[in-house]
Amino acid sequence: MSAPRARGRRAAASVPPTRGRRPHPPTLSQAPARRAAPRGIAPRRPIAVAAAALPVTPTSECLVGPDLWAAAAAAGAAKAAAPLGRVLPLGILAGVFIGFGASLAFSVGGTLTGATHPALQRLVFGAYGFPMGLLAIAVLGGELFTGNAFAFFAALAEKKTTLKPVLVRAALTWVANGLGVALVAALLSVGPAPPAAAPAAAAAAAKAALPIPVMLARSVLCNVCVCIAVLQATASRSLAGKAAGIWFPLAAFASLGFEHSIANQYVFALAALQGASPGWAGVATNLAAVTLGNVVGAVVILGGLMRAGHSTA
């Protein structure tokens, strides 16, 4: 009896007391076995989640800086390679949209009297009309001469295209835009004079009488604003982002009275159809000077500065 009791005392003495201490977790070999599933019920299996299936949150909601410059160069290369049979209808479509925007601006803002509240009249004229036209081009697709000028220059600067296809498509786009705005002006002229007729006739006479240096300066500034609007629309993938990116710079150009070659074609066409043309000499001088100034604004001012800061070519 004494020997077994002694062995039992030594075994008890070898086990450390656990009172007041947290017991150690069981090891893998000591872990309890998984309970078997009842009959007729399949055992649960761990769910495997693939890392690639998890949603990826973008680091930015819009393109900025060098990425936006690269996107403009890629767009310009695609436009320079587009078939002429596609450039023509899309150019007419863009002209129709600009005609809609100009009609809205002259029908609403153009009919307000600016004698009492000139700032309000300029604000309504700029904010209500032209942004609608450019937003339609950005979303529905269209080839606008003034906006394409920047994209073509970016593609040339990055050596993604050559000069000849750029010149051919730019010239075709300018003509197609003119056909689009003339179509809108012609349809508006059916029947009684539209609300936009009187303010457009007054604007046509004022534009044709401007000195050439004024035409050039205002058209340079105009297309800087227009190209900023196009770039900001390109930067965003959402409709709300495109609308916000277009609205501010485009409202600025219209409110400040800058000169846009495609919008001027609409003004001159509507005035001529209403019997109030300022004369072909003044129209030709204005369109030539304003077109040149629009190109300078896109290529030399905005394009040249962005190329110096963002180009890798």
N, C-alpha and C positions, 0 to 999 in steps of 0.2 A: 504493500500500500504506500509506503514512504517514497519509493522510487517514482511511481507514476505521479504522485502529488508534487514531488520536486520538479519533475519535467514540466508539469503544468504551470508551476510558479515561474520557472525560467522562461517559458513561452509567453506568459502574460507580461513578464517584465520586459521582454524584447519588443513589445508593441508600444509605441509612444502614445502617451495620452492625447486625446483629441478634444478634450473639454476646453472651450474658449478659443479654439482655432477653427477656421473654415476648412472643411475636408477638401482634399485635392480632387479635381475632376477625374473621372475614370479614364484610363488610357484607352487607346483604340481596341486593344484586346479585351478590355474589361467592359466596353460599352454594351448596353443591352441590345439584343438582337431585334431587328425590325419585326413588328407584329405582322403576322401573316394576314393577308386580306381574306375576308369571308368568301365562301364559295360563291361563284357566279359573278363576282366583282373583280375586275382587272386591277392589279396593283397600280398605284400612282407612279408616274415617271416624272423625273425632273424636267422642267420646260427649258429648252435651250433657246437662248436669244442671240441671234446673229448680230454682230456689231454693225455690219453694213446695212441692216434694216432699220437702224435707229435714225430718226430725223436729224438732218444736219442743219444747224442754224447758220445762215450766212453772216459773215462778219460785217457786211455793209449792205444797206438797202439800195444804194445807187452807185454808179461808176463815178469816179472823181479823178481829176488830174491826168496822170499818164495813162491810166486805163481808159479814160474817156477819149483821149487823143488816139489811142490804138483802135478803139471801136469806130471812131470817125474815119480813120484811114482804111479800115476793112470795109466799111460801108461805101466809101468813095471808090474803092477798087471794084466792088460788086456793081455799083452804078455805071462805072466806065465799061464794064464787060456786058451790060444788059443789052439784049437785042433791041434794035431801033423800033421794031414793031411793038415792043412793050413800053418803050420810053414815051412814044407819042400818046397813047391813050392815058397813061398815068400822068403825063404832063397836062393834058386837057382836064383830067379830073382834078388835079391840084389847082388849076386856074378856076374851075367851077367853085371849089371851096373858098378860094380867095375872093371870088365874086360874091358869094354868099356873105362872107364876113364884111366886105366893103359895103354891100347893100344895107346890111344891118347897122353898121356904124353911121352911114350917112342918113339913114331913115330915122334913127333915134337921136344920136348925139349931134348929127348935122342939122337937125331941125330945131334944136334948142337955141334960144337966143343967148349969146354970151355977154350981152351988155351989162346985165345985173350980176351974174355969177359966172365970169369967164373960166375960172378954175373948174367949176362943176361941169361946164359944157365940155371942156377938154378931157376931164376924167371920164365922163360918160362916153364920149366919142372913142376914147382909146380902150376903155375896158369892155365895151359892149359891142362886139363885132369881130374885129380882126383875130382875137384869140380863138374864137370859135372856128375860123377857117384853118388856122395852123394846127389846131388840135385834131381836126378831122383828117388833115394830111398825115399827121404823125400816127394816128390810130388805124385809119382805113387804107393808108398807102397812097402815095402820090409823089410826083417828081416836081419839086419847086426849084426854080433856077437859083434864087438867092441863097437858099439853104444848101443846095448842092455845091455851090461854089467853094464853101469851106471843106466839104467832104472830098471833093476832087483835089483840092490843094493838099490835104493831109495825105491822100493816097500817092500823089506825086512826090511829096517830101519823103515818104517812107519807101519810095521806089516800088510801089505795088502796081503801078500802071504807067502808061506813057501819055504824051501830050495829045497825040492825034485823036484817040477815042474820046478823050475828055472834051476837046474842043467841039467835036461833032455832036456829042450828046448834050453839051451845055447849050449850043445854038438851037438844037431841036427842042430842048426843054423850054427855052425862052419863047420860041414861036408857039409851042403847044400851050403854055400858060396863057399867052395872049388870046389864043382861040377859046380857051375855057372862060376867061373873064368876059370876052366879047359875046359869048353865047348867053351868059347870065344877063348882061346888059340888054341884049336883043329881046330876050323873053320878058324882061321887066318893062320894056318899052311898048309892049303890045297893050293897046287900050289907053286909058287915061294916064297921064304922067304919074310915075310912082313918087312916093315921098322923097326918095333919094335924088330925084332929078334936079331940083333947084340947087341944093347944096353942092351936088357934084358938078354942075355947070359953073358955079362960082369958084369951086376949087380948081377946075380945069383952067379957067382964065388966069387965076393967081399962079398956078404952077408954070404955065407957059411963059409968064412974064418975069419969072425969077432970073436974076443974073446967073450966069454959068458957074462962077465960084460958089454961089450959095447952093445951087443944085448939087454940086460935087460934095461940098461939106456935109450937107444934110443927108445925102445918100450914103456916104461913108459911115456916118453914125448910125443910120438906119439899119444897115446890114450887120453891124456889130451886134445890135440888139436882137435882130432876127436870128442870127447864128447862135447867140447865147441861148435863145429860146429853143432852137432845134437841138442843141447839144444837151440842154437840161431835160428835154423830152426823151432823148436817146438814153440818158443816164438812168432813167427810172423804168421799171417794168410794169408799174401799176398805172391805171387810168388816172387816179387821183394825183399821183406823182407827176405824170406828164402834164396834166392840166395846170398844176401849180407851177411847174417849171416853165411853161409857155406863157402863162398869164402876165407875170410881172414885167419881163422885158418887152413883150409885144405891146402891152398897154403903154409902156414908156415911149416906144417909138411912135405910136399913133398919137398919143397925147401931146408929145413935143413937136409934132408937125414935121417929122422927117420924111424923106422921099424914098419910096419903094417902087422899083421899076414895074413890077407886075400889078400892084395896086393902081399905079398911075395909068396903066393901060385900061383898066376898068373905068377910071374916072374919065379919060378922054373918049372912050367908046360910048359911054352913057351920055356924055355931053353932046357928042356928034349925033347920036340917034335922036336926041331931043332938039336938034337944030341949034345948038349953042357951042359948036366947036370953035376953039380959039385960033384955028388956022394950022395947016400942016407944018409950016416952018417951026412954029413954037412947039408943037407936039414932037416933031422929030428931034429938035434940039434937046428938049427935056428928057426924052427916052434915052437918047444916046449918052447924055451926061450922067443921068441917074444910074443907068446900067453900069457904066464905067465905075462910078462911085461905089455902087453895091459890091462890085468885084474887089475893089481896093479895100473896102471894109472887111470883107471875108478873108482875103488872102494876105494883105500886108499888115493890117492892124491886128485882128484877132488871130488869124492863122500864123502870121509871122512870129508873134510873141509866144503863142502856145508851142510852136515848133521849137523855138529857142529854149523853152523850159522843159519840154516833155519828149522831144523826138530822140530816138536812139539810132537813127540812120546816119 
